[in-house]
Amino acid sequence: MLHYAVVFLVIALIAAVFGFGGIAASAVGIAKILFVIFIVLAVASFLMGLLKK
């Protein structure tokens, strides 16, 4: 999931360089959402690993 967040961030940067503001804003929004989901799942996985021991 982190991979997809980075991909959308790169797409947003490329779109911003070429002047596509709407596409860049959408890609940044998607990247932010994916990054937050990744962080939540990573923390949940870490906590579950601690609880099982």
FENMOVEN-V852675 format. One record per backbone hydrogen bond with DSSP energy under -1.0 kcal/mol. NH is the residue of the N-H (numbers start at 1). CO is the residue of the C=O. If there is no record, write none. Layout:
# FENMOVEN-V852675
nh->{NH:NH}
co->{CO:CO}
This chain:
# FENMOVEN-V852675
nh->{5:6:7:8:9:10:11:12:13:14:15:16:17:18:20:21:24:25:26:27:28:29:30:31:32:33:34:35:36:37:38:39:40:41:42:43:44:45:46:47:48:49:50:51:52}
co->{1:2:3:4:5:6:7:8:9:10:11:12:13:14:15:19:20:21:22:23:24:25:26:27:28:29:30:31:32:33:34:35:36:37:38:39:40:41:42:43:44:45:46:47:48}
